[in-house]
């Protein structure tokens, strides 16, 4: 995440720092998939318990950020701008900030928030788009993974790989035609999380020594 901060700090030598978000998605997919596989193997998986753990792990920090951001904005922003930030705060709680920033919000002459635009700092919650992508993924992923594990266990990793390739294909197809949608939305971002999801399979097949583990990481 330090690379993302440096990118937004406009350091000329960190112009690719936003790739830190991509790395975060890969790591997140790896960690959650490992947890799910252990629970599947031990027959202890519970969708309710999974969502409860996600809520306990995710919600406290964003709620603090939202409270601090809204308090600061109330002190320094005009009413019209504050209403826009308040609306974006609602979508953060609903894990839909990425959809709102893709569709655009009524922010003066801005019809959509360009993550790489010069006026991005006028929307203090734009960074929460990644939270929306992650939580939308984890709303659907555990159930889909459980169904495949239960009924098509032989083809488990094939299904994950096909989902990854489908998402990556969508990314390639739409990145030039619809760059905003490709950047913000789950279907064209899921391949990054699924890349992490495949790492346990790769590690189990090819990691044979501490050196191999380090090389794979």
C-alpha positions as CSV (number, residue, x, y, z in Angstrom):
1,X,0.0,0.0,0.0
2,X,3.0,2.3,0.4
3,X,3.4,2.3,-3.4
4,X,-0.2,3.6,-3.7
5,X,0.5,6.4,-1.2
6,X,3.6,7.4,-3.1
7,X,1.7,7.4,-6.4
8,X,-0.9,9.7,-4.9
9,X,1.8,11.9,-3.5
10,X,2.8,12.5,-7.1
11,X,6.4,11.3,-6.7
12,X,7.7,11.2,-10.3
13,X,9.5,7.9,-9.6
14,X,6.4,6.1,-8.3
15,X,4.1,6.6,-11.3
16,X,3.3,2.9,-11.4
17,X,2.6,2.7,-7.7
18,X,-1.1,2.0,-8.1
19,X,-0.1,-1.6,-9.0
20,X,0.0,-2.1,-5.3
21,X,-3.8,-2.5,-5.4
22,X,-3.4,-5.3,-8.0
23,X,-0.8,-7.0,-5.7
24,X,-3.3,-6.6,-2.8
25,X,-6.0,-8.4,-4.8
26,X,-3.7,-11.3,-5.5
27,X,-2.7,-11.7,-1.9
28,X,-6.3,-11.4,-0.7
29,X,-7.4,-14.2,-3.2
30,X,-4.6,-16.4,-2.0
31,X,-5.4,-16.0,1.7
32,X,-9.1,-16.4,1.5
33,X,-8.9,-19.4,-0.8
34,X,-6.5,-21.1,1.6
35,X,-8.9,-20.6,4.4
36,X,-11.9,-21.9,2.4
37,X,-10.0,-25.0,1.3
38,X,-9.1,-25.9,4.8
39,X,-12.7,-25.5,5.9
40,X,-13.9,-27.6,3.0
41,X,-11.5,-30.3,3.8
42,X,-12.4,-30.3,7.5
43,X,-16.1,-30.0,6.7
44,X,-16.4,-26.9,8.9
45,X,-17.4,-24.4,6.2
46,X,-20.2,-22.1,7.1
47,X,-21.3,-19.3,4.8
48,X,-22.8,-17.4,7.7
49,X,-19.6,-17.7,9.7
50,X,-17.5,-16.7,6.7
51,X,-19.5,-13.5,6.2
52,X,-19.4,-12.8,9.9
53,X,-15.6,-13.0,9.9
54,X,-15.4,-10.8,6.9
55,X,-17.6,-8.2,8.5
56,X,-15.5,-8.2,11.7
57,X,-12.3,-7.9,9.8
58,X,-13.3,-5.3,7.3
59,X,-15.9,-3.0,8.8
60,X,-14.1,-1.4,11.8
61,X,-11.4,0.4,9.8
62,X,-13.7,1.8,7.0
63,X,-16.2,3.0,9.6
64,X,-13.5,5.0,11.4
65,X,-12.3,6.4,8.1
66,X,-15.8,7.3,7.0
67,X,-16.5,9.1,10.3
68,X,-13.2,11.0,10.2
69,X,-13.6,11.9,6.5
70,X,-17.2,13.1,7.0
71,X,-16.3,15.2,10.0
72,X,-13.4,16.8,8.1
73,X,-15.5,17.4,5.0
74,X,-18.3,19.0,7.1
75,X,-15.7,21.5,8.4
76,X,-14.1,22.5,5.1
77,X,-16.5,21.7,2.2
78,X,-19.4,23.6,0.7
79,X,-22.8,22.0,1.2
80,X,-23.1,20.8,-2.4
81,X,-19.7,19.0,-2.3
82,X,-20.4,17.6,1.1
83,X,-23.6,16.0,-0.2
84,X,-21.6,14.2,-2.9
85,X,-19.1,12.8,-0.3
86,X,-22.0,11.7,1.9
87,X,-23.6,9.8,-1.0
88,X,-20.3,8.1,-1.7
89,X,-20.1,7.2,2.0
90,X,-23.4,5.4,1.7
91,X,-22.1,3.3,-1.2
92,X,-19.0,2.5,0.7
93,X,-21.1,0.9,3.5
94,X,-23.1,-1.0,0.8
95,X,-19.8,-2.2,-0.8
96,X,-20.8,-0.5,-4.0
97,X,-18.4,2.4,-4.2
98,X,-16.7,1.1,-7.3
99,X,-20.0,1.1,-9.1
100,X,-20.8,4.6,-8.1
101,X,-17.4,5.9,-9.2
102,X,-17.8,4.1,-12.5
103,X,-21.3,5.5,-13.2
104,X,-20.2,8.9,-12.1
105,X,-21.5,11.4,-9.5
106,X,-22.8,14.9,-9.7
107,X,-19.6,16.7,-8.7
108,X,-19.6,20.0,-10.5
109,X,-18.3,19.4,-14.0
110,X,-17.2,15.9,-13.2
111,X,-19.4,13.2,-14.7
112,X,-17.3,10.3,-13.6
113,X,-14.3,10.0,-11.2
114,X,-11.1,9.4,-13.2
115,X,-8.8,7.5,-10.9
116,X,-5.8,9.0,-12.8
117,X,-7.3,12.5,-13.1
118,X,-5.9,15.7,-11.7
119,X,-9.0,16.4,-9.6
120,X,-9.3,13.0,-8.0
121,X,-8.4,14.6,-4.6
122,X,-11.7,16.4,-4.6
123,X,-13.3,13.0,-3.9
124,X,-11.8,11.9,-0.6
125,X,-13.4,8.4,-0.7
126,X,-12.4,7.4,-4.2
127,X,-9.9,4.9,-2.8
128,X,-12.8,2.8,-1.4
129,X,-13.5,1.4,-4.9
130,X,-11.1,-1.4,-4.2
131,X,-13.1,-2.3,-1.1
132,X,-16.2,-2.6,-3.2
133,X,-14.5,-4.9,-5.7
134,X,-13.1,-7.2,-2.9
135,X,-16.4,-7.5,-1.0
136,X,-18.5,-8.1,-4.1
137,X,-16.0,-10.9,-5.0
138,X,-16.3,-12.5,-1.5
139,X,-20.1,-12.2,-1.6
140,X,-20.2,-14.6,-4.5
141,X,-16.9,-16.5,-4.4
142,X,-17.3,-18.7,-1.3
143,X,-20.6,-20.1,-2.4
144,X,-19.4,-20.8,-6.0
145,X,-16.3,-22.4,-4.7
146,X,-18.2,-24.6,-2.3
147,X,-20.6,-25.8,-5.0
148,X,-17.7,-26.7,-7.3
149,X,-15.8,-28.4,-4.4
150,X,-18.9,-30.4,-3.5
151,X,-20.2,-31.5,-6.9
152,X,-17.2,-31.2,-9.3
153,X,-14.2,-31.8,-7.0
154,X,-12.2,-33.4,-9.8
155,X,-12.5,-30.2,-11.9
156,X,-12.0,-27.8,-9.0
157,X,-8.8,-26.1,-10.1
158,X,-9.9,-26.3,-13.7
159,X,-13.0,-24.3,-12.8
160,X,-10.9,-21.6,-11.0
161,X,-8.5,-21.4,-14.0
162,X,-11.4,-21.0,-16.5
163,X,-13.0,-18.3,-14.4
164,X,-9.6,-16.5,-14.3
165,X,-9.2,-16.8,-18.0
166,X,-12.7,-15.5,-18.7
167,X,-12.2,-12.5,-16.5
168,X,-8.8,-11.8,-18.0
169,X,-10.3,-12.0,-21.5
170,X,-12.9,-9.5,-20.5
171,X,-10.1,-7.2,-19.3
172,X,-8.3,-7.4,-22.6
173,X,-11.4,-6.9,-24.7
174,X,-12.7,-3.9,-22.8
175,X,-9.7,-2.0,-21.5
176,X,-9.4,0.1,-24.6
177,X,-13.2,0.4,-25.3
178,X,-14.4,0.9,-21.7
179,X,-11.4,1.8,-19.6
180,X,-13.4,3.2,-16.7
181,X,-15.6,0.1,-16.4
182,X,-12.6,-2.2,-16.8
183,X,-10.8,-0.4,-14.0
184,X,-13.7,-0.2,-11.5
185,X,-15.8,-3.3,-12.0
186,X,-15.5,-6.9,-10.6
187,X,-15.8,-8.9,-13.9
188,X,-12.7,-7.4,-15.3
189,X,-10.8,-7.4,-11.9
190,X,-11.7,-10.9,-10.7
191,X,-8.8,-12.5,-12.5
192,X,-6.4,-10.8,-10.1
193,X,-8.1,-12.3,-7.1
194,X,-8.3,-15.7,-8.9
195,X,-4.6,-15.5,-9.7
196,X,-4.1,-15.6,-5.9
197,X,-6.6,-18.3,-5.6
198,X,-4.6,-20.6,-7.9
199,X,-1.4,-20.1,-5.9
200,X,-2.2,-22.9,-3.4
201,X,-2.6,-25.3,-6.3
202,X,0.7,-24.1,-7.8
203,X,2.5,-24.4,-4.5
204,X,1.1,-27.9,-3.9
205,X,2.3,-29.1,-7.3
206,X,5.7,-27.4,-7.7
207,X,7.0,-26.3,-4.3
208,X,9.5,-28.9,-3.2
209,X,11.9,-27.0,-1.0
210,X,12.2,-23.7,0.9
211,X,14.1,-22.3,-2.1
212,X,11.2,-23.2,-4.5
213,X,8.7,-21.7,-2.1
214,X,10.6,-18.4,-2.1
215,X,11.0,-18.5,-5.9
216,X,7.2,-19.1,-6.3
217,X,6.4,-16.3,-3.9
